[in-house]
Amino acid sequence: MCRHLSRGAFLAGAGAAAATFSLPVRSRAAEPYMLWLVRQDTGETRREPFTLDGATIYKPGYYQLCAMLRDAHVDPSIGDVQVSIRLVETLWAIQQYLAGAGIREPIIVHSGYRTPQTNAQIEGAAPHSLHMYGEACDFDVPGVSMYDLANIAWACPATGGVGYYPEGWVHVDAGPRRWWTG
């Protein structure tokens, strides 16, 4: 059962997200930037830091997050890629926003990177989808409506495109700023 965020919870989340982005990097450095992901198709779970100081990539954690966003439908020799750090930052910002509203749940990854072969098999997938470049993710968060999740994603400064799919997921990417309903 999905719940809609109350106006107060939504505003509290917005305030927390704004505060997170307005702090100087040095003030945030004491706590690593952790991203909590769960793969819908494999059940894998990871909670990893992708930066320790807000300025440089922490490679061990970043590579683990890339593995979570891989194309799990093909051999790892072609399904593992380095995903866009901007995409990782966007997912983290969404998670921080939700935490500010009292929601501490993982991001459930439906689809991250896709090989061209996997992309071609998905009905309705764009032929030049940003998924094929490691710059897009389809996801949901337990207990959060797709409407609220899409609006939260749109409110995050690093977000490029946001696709709202009421039947069960939200798409975010690191491309140009745009919005659509699927």
Protein Blocks (a to p, Z undefined) as FASTA:
>chain_A
ZZdddfklmmmmmmmmmmmmmpcfklmmmpccddddddfklopacdddfbfnopaccfkl
mmmmmmmmmcfkbcfklmpccddfklmmmmmmmmmmmmmnopacddddfbfcddfklmmm
pghiafkbfklnopaccdddehiafklmmmmmmmpmklccdcddfklpacddfbdcdddd
ZZ
